Amino acid sequence: MSFEVESNIPFPARVNQQGGRPNIYPFETMKIGDSFFAAPDVSAKAVSAVKAWKRNHGGWNYTTLKVDGGVRIWRTA
Protein backbone atom coordinates (compact mmCIF):
# COMPACT_ATOMS: atom_id res chain seq x y z
CA MET A 1 0.00 0.00 0.00
CA SER A 2 1.32 3.47 -0.79
CA PHE A 3 0.22 6.92 0.22
CA GLU A 4 0.36 10.06 -1.85
CA VAL A 5 1.99 13.01 -0.09
CA GLU A 6 0.16 16.29 -0.75
CA SER A 7 1.12 19.88 0.01
CA ASN A 8 -0.92 22.99 0.77
CA ILE A 9 -3.95 21.16 2.15
CA PRO A 10 -5.49 23.40 4.87
CA PHE A 11 -5.76 21.86 8.29
CA PRO A 12 -9.39 21.72 9.52
CA ALA A 13 -10.43 23.84 12.48
CA ARG A 14 -9.55 22.17 15.73
CA VAL A 15 -12.27 21.11 18.11
CA ASN A 16 -12.02 20.79 21.82
CA GLN A 17 -12.06 17.41 23.50
CA GLN A 18 -15.40 17.90 25.25
CA GLY A 19 -18.29 17.55 22.89
CA GLY A 20 -16.40 18.31 19.69
CA ARG A 21 -17.38 21.97 19.60
CA PRO A 22 -15.18 24.35 17.60
CA ASN A 23 -12.81 26.57 19.54
CA ILE A 24 -14.40 29.95 20.18
CA TYR A 25 -11.17 31.66 21.24
CA PRO A 26 -8.48 32.53 18.66
CA PHE A 27 -5.51 30.98 20.50
CA GLU A 28 -4.14 28.96 17.60
CA THR A 29 -4.15 31.91 15.20
CA MET A 30 -2.51 34.39 17.58
CA LYS A 31 1.06 35.55 17.05
CA ILE A 32 3.32 36.73 19.85
CA GLY A 33 2.14 40.20 20.90
CA ASP A 34 -1.45 39.67 19.68
CA SER A 35 -4.31 40.08 22.15
CA PHE A 36 -8.08 39.91 22.34
CA PHE A 37 -10.71 41.32 24.67
CA ALA A 38 -13.20 39.14 26.56
CA ALA A 39 -16.32 40.87 27.89
CA PRO A 40 -17.38 40.27 31.51
CA ASP A 41 -19.98 37.66 30.59
CA VAL A 42 -17.29 35.37 29.09
CA SER A 43 -14.13 36.55 30.86
CA ALA A 44 -14.05 33.74 33.45
CA LYS A 45 -14.51 31.12 30.71
CA ALA A 46 -11.82 32.78 28.58
CA VAL A 47 -9.31 32.75 31.45
CA SER A 48 -10.10 29.08 32.09
CA ALA A 49 -9.66 28.34 28.39
CA VAL A 50 -6.25 30.08 28.45
CA LYS A 51 -5.10 27.82 31.28
CA ALA A 52 -6.28 24.70 29.42
CA TRP A 53 -4.64 25.83 26.17
CA LYS A 54 -1.31 26.49 27.94
CA ARG A 55 -1.47 23.08 29.62
CA ASN A 56 -2.20 21.26 26.35
CA HIS A 57 0.10 23.21 24.03
CA GLY A 58 3.64 23.39 25.41
CA GLY A 59 5.55 26.50 24.43
CA TRP A 60 2.48 28.71 24.07
CA ASN A 61 2.29 31.34 26.81
CA TYR A 62 -0.45 33.84 27.50
CA THR A 63 -0.97 36.65 29.99
CA THR A 64 -4.36 37.85 31.18
CA LEU A 65 -5.15 41.19 32.74
CA LYS A 66 -8.39 42.63 34.06
CA VAL A 67 -9.14 45.82 32.16
CA ASP A 68 -12.04 48.22 32.20
CA GLY A 69 -15.06 46.23 31.09
CA GLY A 70 -13.56 42.72 31.00
CA VAL A 71 -10.29 40.84 30.45
CA ARG A 72 -7.57 41.23 27.82
CA ILE A 73 -5.53 38.16 26.85
CA TRP A 74 -2.09 38.46 25.20
CA ARG A 75 0.06 35.77 23.63
CA THR A 76 3.53 36.27 25.09
CA ALA A 77 5.48 33.30 23.67
N, C-alpha and C positions, 0 to 999 in steps of 0.2 A: 504494500500500500504506500502511496506517496501523497504528499501534501504540497499544494501550490502556495508559495509565499507571495503575499500581496502587500503593496505599500499604499500609503495614503488612504487607508480605510478609517473613517472617524470612529473613535471609541464611543459606545453608547453611554448615555447619562447614567451615573452610578445611582444605586438605590441603597437605602439603609438596610440594616439587617433585621429590622423589626417591621414586618408587614409589607416590605417591598415598595414603600413609598419613595418617590424621588426626593433628593435632597432639596430643601428649600433655602438653604444658606449657600452662598457662593464660595465656600472654602477652596474647592479644587481649582477654581479659575483665578484666585487671587495671587498677585505677585507681591513680593516683599515691598512693604510700604503702602499697599492698598488697604482700604478700610471700608466698612459699611456701618450704617446706623440701624439699630434695632429699637423700635418704639416700646414704650413701657409694657404694652400688652403681650409682647413676645420676648422682652429682654431676658427674663429668667430662662426661658427655653433656649435662647440663642447662646447664653453663657454656658449652659449645660451642654449644648451641641459643640461648642468650642472645646470643652474639656474632653468630650468623647472623640472628636476629630484628632486632637493632639495625642491622645492615648493610642489611637489606631493607625496613625500616620506618622511614624518616627521622622524627625527632622523638620516637621512643620511646627512653627511656634506662632502663637497669637497672644495679643495683649488686649484686655478689655478695660474700659474705663467708663464709669458713670458720667454722663454729660447731661446738660439741661434737656429734659424731655425723653431720656432713654439711656441707651448704652451704645458706645462706639467700639467696634472690634477691628484691630489692625493685625495684619500678618507681619511678623517681625523676622522670621527666618524660614 
